[in-house]
Amino acid sequence: MSTRAVVRRQQWTLQPDREPDTEPTSYAMQCAVCGEVSPTDTDFTASQNWVFAHGGRNPTHHTYREVITRPWRAWWKP
C-alpha cells in the first residue's frame, strides 16, 4: 500500500495576533547567572520588580534575560 500526497507552494503571512480574543502578551525575566526565572505576568513592571528584589538578595547577579511570550498568527491567501 502506498500513500500519495499533493504538495503545493503557498505564500504565508506571519504577524503578531491582534485579534480581540487573543491571549495577552506576557513577560518574565531570567537571571543569566543562576537561571532563576521570575513569575510570568502581563505587566512588565512585575518582572522588573523581581529583578530588583533578586539582585538585592544576590548582589553579584547583574545580568538578566527578558522572556516575552507574544501570540502570533499565520495564514495563507488562496
C-alpha distances in whole Angstrom, upper triangle without the diagonal:
4,7,10,13,17,20,23,26,29,32,33,36,37,41,42,42,45,44,47,44,43,44,47,47,48,50,50,52,51,54,53,55,54,51,52,51,53,52,50,52,51,55,55,59,58,56,59,61,59,59,63,63,61,63,66,64,63,66,64,61,61,57,55,51,51,47,47,44,43,41,39,37,34,33,32,34,32
4,7,10,14,16,20,23,25,29,30,33,34,38,40,39,43,42,44,42,41,42,45,45,46,48,48,50,49,52,51,53,52,49,50,49,51,50,48,50,49,53,53,57,56,54,57,59,57,57,61,61,59,61,64,63,61,64,62,59,59,55,52,49,48,45,44,41,41,38,36,34,31,30,29,31,29
4,7,10,13,16,20,22,25,26,29,31,34,36,36,39,38,41,39,37,38,41,41,43,45,45,47,47,49,48,51,50,47,48,46,48,47,45,46,46,50,50,53,53,51,53,56,54,54,58,58,56,58,61,60,59,61,59,56,56,52,50,46,45,42,41,38,38,35,33,30,28,26,25,27,25
4,7,10,13,17,19,23,24,27,29,32,35,34,37,37,40,38,36,38,41,41,42,44,45,47,47,50,49,51,51,47,49,47,49,47,45,46,46,49,49,53,52,51,53,56,54,54,58,59,56,58,62,61,59,62,60,56,56,52,50,46,45,42,41,38,37,34,32,29,26,24,23,24,22
4,6,10,13,15,19,20,23,25,29,31,31,34,33,36,35,33,35,37,37,39,41,42,44,44,47,46,49,49,45,46,44,46,45,42,44,43,46,46,50,49,48,50,53,51,51,55,56,54,56,59,58,57,59,57,54,53,50,47,43,42,39,38,35,34,31,28,26,22,21,19,21,19
4,7,10,13,16,18,21,23,27,30,29,32,32,35,34,32,34,37,37,39,41,42,44,44,47,46,50,49,46,47,45,46,45,42,43,42,45,46,49,49,47,50,53,51,51,55,56,54,56,59,59,57,59,58,54,53,50,47,43,42,39,37,34,33,30,27,24,21,19,17,18,16
4,7,10,13,14,18,20,24,27,27,30,30,33,32,30,32,34,34,36,38,40,41,42,44,43,47,46,43,44,42,44,43,40,41,40,43,43,47,47,45,47,50,49,49,52,53,51,53,56,56,55,56,55,51,50,46,44,40,39,36,34,32,30,28,24,22,18,16,14,16,14
4,6,10,12,16,18,22,25,26,28,28,32,31,30,31,34,33,36,38,39,41,42,45,44,47,47,43,45,43,44,43,40,41,39,42,42,46,46,44,46,50,48,48,52,53,51,53,56,56,55,56,55,51,50,46,44,40,38,36,34,31,29,27,23,21,17,15,12,13,11
4,7,9,13,16,19,23,23,26,27,30,30,28,30,32,31,34,35,37,39,39,42,41,45,45,42,43,41,42,41,38,39,37,40,40,43,44,42,44,47,46,46,49,51,49,50,54,54,53,54,52,49,47,44,41,37,36,33,31,29,27,25,21,19,15,13,10,11,11
4,6,10,13,16,20,20,23,23,27,27,25,27,29,28,31,33,35,37,38,41,40,44,44,41,42,39,40,39,36,36,34,37,37,41,41,40,42,45,44,44,47,49,47,49,52,52,51,53,51,47,46,42,40,36,34,31,29,27,25,22,18,16,12,10,6,8,8
4,7,10,13,17,18,21,21,25,25,23,26,27,26,29,31,33,35,36,39,38,42,42,39,40,38,38,38,34,34,32,35,35,38,39,37,39,43,42,42,45,47,45,46,50,50,49,50,49,45,44,40,37,34,32,29,27,25,22,20,17,14,10,9,6,7,9
4,7,10,14,15,17,18,22,22,20,22,23,23,25,27,30,32,33,36,35,39,39,36,37,34,35,34,30,31,29,31,31,35,36,34,36,39,39,38,42,43,42,43,47,47,46,47,46,42,41,37,34,31,28,26,23,21,19,17,13,10,7,6,4,7,10
4,7,10,12,14,15,19,20,17,19,21,20,23,25,28,30,31,34,34,38,38,35,35,32,33,32,28,28,26,28,28,32,33,31,33,36,36,36,39,41,40,41,44,45,44,45,44,40,39,35,32,29,26,24,21,19,16,14,10,8,6,5,6,8,12
4,7,9,12,14,17,18,15,17,17,16,19,21,24,26,27,30,30,34,34,31,32,29,29,28,25,25,22,25,25,28,29,28,29,33,32,32,35,37,36,37,40,41,40,41,40,37,35,32,29,25,22,20,17,16,13,11,7,6,4,7,9,12,15
4,6,9,11,15,15,13,14,15,14,17,19,22,24,26,29,29,33,33,30,30,27,27,26,23,22,20,22,22,25,26,25,27,30,30,30,33,35,34,35,38,39,39,40,39,35,33,30,27,23,21,19,15,14,10,9,6,6,7,9,12,14,17
4,6,9,12,13,10,11,11,10,13,15,19,21,23,27,27,31,31,28,28,24,24,23,19,18,16,18,18,22,23,22,24,27,27,27,30,32,31,32,35,36,36,37,37,33,31,28,25,21,18,16,13,11,7,6,4,6,9,12,15,17,20
4,6,9,9,7,9,9,10,13,16,20,22,25,28,29,33,33,29,29,25,25,23,19,18,15,18,19,23,23,23,25,27,28,28,31,33,32,34,37,37,37,39,39,35,33,30,27,24,20,18,14,12,8,5,5,5,9,11,15,17,20
4,6,8,7,9,9,10,14,17,21,24,26,30,31,35,35,31,31,27,26,24,20,18,15,17,19,22,23,23,25,27,28,29,31,33,33,35,37,38,38,40,40,36,34,32,28,25,22,19,16,14,10,8,8,9,12,14,17,18,22
4,6,5,9,10,12,16,19,23,26,29,32,34,37,37,33,33,29,27,25,22,20,17,19,21,24,25,25,27,30,30,31,34,35,35,37,39,40,41,42,42,39,37,35,31,28,24,22,18,16,12,10,10,10,13,14,17,18,21
4,6,9,10,13,16,19,23,26,29,33,35,38,37,34,33,29,27,25,21,19,16,18,21,23,24,25,27,29,29,31,33,34,35,37,39,40,40,42,43,39,38,35,32,29,25,23,19,17,14,12,13,13,16,17,21,21,24
4,7,9,12,15,19,22,26,28,32,34,37,36,33,31,28,26,23,20,18,15,18,21,23,23,24,27,28,29,31,33,34,34,36,38,39,40,42,42,38,37,35,31,28,25,22,19,16,13,11,12,12,16,17,21,22,24
4,6,9,12,16,19,22,25,29,30,34,33,29,28,24,23,21,17,16,13,16,18,21,21,22,24,26,26,28,30,31,31,34,36,36,37,39,39,35,34,32,28,25,21,19,15,12,10,7,9,10,13,15,19,21,24
4,7,9,13,16,19,22,25,27,30,30,26,25,21,20,17,13,12,10,13,16,19,18,18,21,23,23,25,27,28,28,30,32,33,33,35,36,32,31,29,25,22,19,16,13,10,8,7,10,12,15,18,22,24,27
4,6,10,13,17,20,23,25,28,28,25,23,19,17,15,11,9,7,10,12,15,15,15,18,20,20,22,24,25,25,27,30,30,31,33,33,29,29,26,23,20,16,14,11,8,7,7,11,13,17,20,24,26,29
4,7,11,14,17,20,22,25,25,22,21,17,15,14,10,9,6,9,10,13,14,13,16,18,18,19,22,23,23,25,27,28,28,30,30,26,25,23,19,16,13,11,7,6,5,7,10,13,17,20,24,26,29
4,7,11,14,17,19,22,22,19,17,13,12,10,6,5,4,7,8,11,11,10,13,15,14,16,19,20,19,22,24,25,25,27,27,23,22,20,16,14,11,8,6,5,7,9,13,16,20,23,27,29,33
4,7,10,14,16,19,19,16,14,11,9,8,5,5,6,7,6,9,9,7,9,12,11,12,15,16,16,18,20,21,21,23,23,20,19,17,13,11,7,6,5,6,9,12,15,19,22,26,29,32,35
4,7,10,13,15,15,12,11,7,5,6,5,7,9,9,7,10,8,5,8,11,9,10,13,14,13,15,18,18,18,20,20,16,16,14,10,8,6,5,7,9,12,15,18,22,25,28,32,35,38
4,7,9,12,12,10,9,6,5,8,8,10,12,12,9,11,10,6,7,10,8,7,11,12,10,12,15,15,15,17,16,13,12,10,6,6,5,6,9,11,15,18,21,24,27,31,34,37,40
4,6,9,9,6,6,4,6,10,10,13,16,16,13,14,13,9,11,12,10,8,12,13,10,11,15,15,13,15,15,11,11,9,5,5,6,7,11,13,17,20,22,26,28,32,35,38,42
4,5,6,5,5,6,8,12,14,16,19,18,15,16,15,11,12,13,10,8,11,12,8,9,13,12,10,12,11,7,8,6,4,6,9,11,14,17,20,24,26,30,32,36,39,42,45
4,6,5,8,9,12,15,17,19,21,21,18,19,18,14,15,16,14,11,14,15,12,12,15,15,12,13,11,8,8,5,5,6,10,12,15,18,21,25,26,30,32,36,38,41,45
4,6,8,11,13,17,19,22,24,24,21,21,20,16,16,17,15,12,14,15,11,11,14,13,10,11,9,6,8,7,8,10,14,15,19,22,25,28,30,34,35,39,42,45,48
4,6,9,12,15,18,21,24,23,21,21,19,16,17,17,14,12,15,14,11,11,14,12,10,12,10,8,11,10,10,11,14,15,19,21,25,28,30,33,35,39,42,45,48
4,6,10,13,15,18,21,21,19,20,18,14,16,17,13,12,15,15,11,13,16,14,12,15,13,10,12,10,9,9,12,12,16,18,21,24,26,30,32,36,38,42,45
4,7,10,12,15,19,19,17,18,15,12,14,14,11,10,13,12,9,11,14,12,11,14,14,11,13,12,10,10,12,12,16,17,21,24,26,30,32,36,39,42,45
4,7,9,12,15,15,14,15,12,9,12,12,9,9,13,12,10,12,15,14,14,16,16,13,14,12,9,9,10,9,12,14,17,20,23,27,29,33,36,39,42
4,6,9,12,12,11,11,9,6,9,9,6,8,11,10,9,12,14,14,14,17,17,14,15,14,11,10,10,10,12,13,17,20,23,26,29,33,36,39,43
4,6,10,11,11,12,8,7,11,11,8,11,14,13,12,15,17,17,17,20,21,18,18,17,14,13,12,11,12,13,16,18,22,25,28,32,35,38,41
4,7,9,9,11,8,7,11,12,10,13,16,15,15,18,20,20,20,23,23,20,20,18,15,13,11,9,9,9,12,15,18,21,25,28,32,35,38
4,5,7,9,7,7,11,11,11,13,16,16,16,19,21,21,22,24,25,22,21,20,16,15,12,11,10,10,12,14,18,21,25,28,32,34,37
4,6,9,8,9,12,13,14,16,18,19,19,22,23,24,25,27,28,24,23,22,18,16,13,12,10,9,10,12,16,19,23,26,30,32,35
4,5,6,8,9,11,12,14,15,16,18,20,21,22,24,25,26,23,22,21,17,16,13,12,11,12,13,15,19,22,26,29,32,35,38
4,5,5,6,9,10,11,13,15,15,17,19,20,21,22,23,20,18,17,14,13,10,10,9,12,13,16,19,23,26,29,33,35,39
4,5,5,6,9,10,11,12,14,15,17,19,20,21,22,19,18,17,15,15,12,13,13,15,17,20,23,26,30,33,36,39,42
4,5,5,6,9,10,11,12,14,15,17,18,20,21,18,18,17,14,15,12,13,13,15,17,20,23,27,30,34,37,39,43
4,5,5,6,9,10,10,12,14,15,16,18,19,15,15,14,11,11,9,10,11,13,16,19,22,26,29,32,36,38,42
4,5,5,7,9,10,11,13,15,15,16,17,14,13,13,10,11,10,12,13,16,18,21,24,28,31,35,38,40,44
4,5,5,6,9,10,11,13,14,15,17,15,14,15,13,14,13,15,16,18,21,24,27,31,34,37,41,43,47
4,5,5,6,8,10,11,12,14,15,12,13,13,11,12,12,13,15,17,20,23,27,30,33,37,40,43,46
4,5,5,6,8,10,10,11,12,9,9,10,8,10,10,13,15,18,21,24,27,31,34,37,41,43,47
4,6,5,6,9,10,10,12,10,10,12,11,14,14,16,18,21,24,27,30,34,37,41,44,46,50
4,5,5,6,9,10,13,11,12,14,13,15,16,18,20,22,25,29,32,35,38,42,45,48,51
4,5,5,6,8,10,8,10,11,10,13,14,16,19,21,25,28,31,34,37,41,44,47,51
4,5,5,5,7,6,7,9,10,13,15,17,20,23,26,30,32,36,39,43,46,49,52
4,6,6,9,9,10,13,14,17,18,21,23,26,29,33,35,39,42,46,49,52,55
4,6,9,9,12,14,14,18,19,21,24,27,30,33,36,40,42,46,49,52,56
4,6,6,9,11,12,16,18,20,23,26,29,33,35,39,42,45,49,52,55
4,6,8,11,13,17,19,22,25,28,31,35,37,41,43,47,50,53,56
4,6,9,12,16,18,21,24,28,31,34,36,40,42,46,49,52,55
4,6,8,12,15,17,21,24,27,30,33,36,38,42,45,48,51
4,7,11,13,16,19,23,26,29,31,35,37,41,44,47,50
4,7,10,13,17,20,23,26,28,32,34,38,40,43,46
4,7,10,13,16,19,23,25,28,31,34,37,40,43
4,6,10,13,16,19,21,25,27,31,33,36,40
4,6,10,12,16,18,22,24,28,31,34,37
4,7,10,13,15,19,22,25,28,31,35
4,6,10,12,16,19,22,26,28,32
4,7,10,13,16,20,23,26,29
4,6,10,13,17,20,23,26
4,7,10,14,17,20,23
4,7,10,14,17,20
4,7,10,13,16
4,7,10,13
4,7,10
4,6
4
